[in-house]
């Protein structure tokens, strides 16, 4: 009996994360793509914004280090994109009806590496500074239609920008 329980727990832990869960959020195609919530459920949606979308100090992005000893080169020869968690990024939401909720589940600042090349004794790395966020979206049972959320972001209380997020309800 213990062996059966152990085996089932082992296989359950290997199961892929459910799409739209915190461990495997839906990935928005662009920053203007509507966030699709599900009536009566909670889903997680990931968005990536360029640094220019916010007024976040450069120091936050400078702290993200490209470590060639740690970040192994992948099959394309590019260095992996490093990121730092951003617990200092806060968010307030307005404009949604009662029962509709959007919150900031997690945030990171990152260097999205787009090209790495070598010449002689130097390595050229091209990247974009970005902010990656995961929103937790909870809609009430029976929610229909679309709503507009106004998101106000702060860096330890200092206003750093705002975004508009379209939230659409679906049945599944």
C-alpha positions in Angstrom: 0.0 0.0 0.0 2.8 2.4 0.9 4.5 1.6 -2.4 1.3 2.4 -4.3 0.9 5.7 -2.5 4.5 6.6 -3.0 4.3 5.8 -6.7 1.1 7.9 -7.2 2.7 10.8 -5.4 5.8 10.5 -7.5 3.8 10.6 -10.7 1.6 13.4 -9.5 4.7 15.5 -8.8 5.9 14.9 -12.3 2.6 16.0 -13.9 2.9 19.2 -16.0 1.5 22.4 -14.4 -2.0 23.3 -15.5 -1.9 26.0 -18.1 -3.1 29.2 -16.6 -1.9 28.2 -13.1 0.8 30.2 -11.2 3.4 27.7 -12.2 2.4 27.8 -15.9 0.7 31.0 -16.7 -0.9 31.9 -20.0 1.6 34.0 -22.0 0.1 37.1 -23.6 1.0 37.6 -27.2 1.6 41.3 -26.6 1.1 44.0 -24.0 -2.1 45.0 -25.7 -3.6 41.4 -25.7 -6.7 41.1 -23.5 -6.2 39.0 -20.4 -8.7 36.1 -20.6 -10.2 35.2 -17.3 -12.6 32.3 -16.7 -15.9 33.0 -14.9 -15.8 31.5 -11.4 -12.1 30.7 -11.5 -8.6 32.1 -11.0 -6.1 32.1 -13.9 -2.6 33.6 -14.2 -1.4 35.5 -17.3 2.1 36.6 -18.1 3.0 39.9 -19.8 6.4 41.3 -20.8 6.9 45.1 -21.0 10.0 46.9 -22.3 11.8 49.1 -19.8 10.5 52.2 -21.6 7.0 51.3 -20.5 7.9 52.3 -16.9 9.9 54.9 -15.1 11.9 52.3 -13.1 15.5 53.4 -12.1 18.2 52.0 -14.3 19.9 50.7 -11.1 17.2 48.0 -11.0 18.2 46.7 -14.5 21.9 47.2 -13.9 21.6 44.8 -11.0 20.7 42.0 -13.4 24.1 40.5 -14.2 25.0 38.4 -17.2 27.2 35.7 -15.8 28.9 33.8 -18.5 30.2 31.2 -16.0 26.6 30.5 -14.7 24.6 31.0 -17.9 25.6 28.2 -20.2 25.3 28.8 -23.9 22.2 27.2 -25.4 22.1 25.4 -28.8 21.8 28.7 -30.8 25.0 30.0 -29.2 23.1 32.8 -27.3 23.5 33.4 -23.6 20.4 32.8 -21.5 18.4 35.8 -20.5 19.0 36.5 -16.7 16.4 38.1 -14.5 16.0 39.2 -10.9 12.8 38.9 -8.9 11.2 42.4 -8.2 9.5 42.2 -4.9 9.7 46.0 -4.7 7.2 46.4 -7.6 3.7 47.1 -6.4 0.4 47.5 -8.2 -3.0 49.0 -7.5 -6.0 48.3 -9.6 -9.0 50.4 -10.4 -12.0 50.4 -12.8 -13.2 46.8 -12.4 -16.7 45.9 -11.2 -17.2 44.1 -7.9 -16.0 40.5 -7.9 -13.5 41.1 -10.8 -10.0 41.0 -9.4 -6.5 41.5 -10.9 -3.5 41.4 -8.7 0.3 41.2 -9.2 1.3 37.6 -8.5 5.0 38.0 -9.3 7.4 40.4 -11.1 10.9 40.3 -12.4 13.3 42.7 -14.2 15.3 41.0 -16.9 17.8 41.4 -19.7 16.2 39.7 -22.7 19.2 38.6 -24.7 18.5 38.7 -28.4 22.0 38.1 -29.9 25.4 37.0 -28.7 28.5 37.1 -30.9 32.2 36.7 -30.4 35.1 38.3 -32.1 38.8 38.0 -31.1 38.7 38.1 -27.3 35.4 39.9 -26.8 31.8 38.9 -26.5 29.0 41.2 -27.8 25.7 40.7 -26.1 22.6 42.5 -27.4 19.6 42.7 -25.0 16.5 44.6 -24.1 15.7 45.5 -20.5 12.3 44.3 -19.7 9.8 43.8 -16.9 8.1 40.4 -16.7 4.9 40.2 -14.7 2.3 37.5 -13.8 -1.2 38.8 -13.1 -3.6 36.7 -11.0 -7.1 37.2 -12.5 -10.2 36.1 -10.5 -13.6 36.5 -12.0 -16.9 35.8 -10.2 -19.3 33.0 -11.3 -21.5 34.3 -14.1 -19.0 37.0 -15.2 -19.5 37.9 -18.9 -18.1 40.4 -21.3 -15.0 42.6 -21.0 -13.8 45.2 -18.6 -10.9 47.7 -18.5 -8.6 47.7 -15.5 -6.3 50.6 -14.8 -3.1 49.4 -13.3 -0.8 51.8 -11.3 2.7 50.5 -10.6 5.0 51.6 -7.8 8.6 51.0 -6.8 8.6 50.9 -3.0 5.8 53.4 -3.1 7.2 55.7 -5.8 4.9 55.9 -8.9 6.6 54.4 -11.9 3.9 54.1 -14.4 0.4 52.9 -15.3 -1.0 50.5 -17.8 -4.5 49.6 -19.1 -5.4 45.9 -19.1 -8.4 44.6 -20.9 -9.9 41.7 -19.1 -12.3 39.3 -20.9 -14.5 36.6 -19.4 -14.8 33.3 -21.1 -16.6 30.0 -20.1 -13.4 27.9 -20.3 
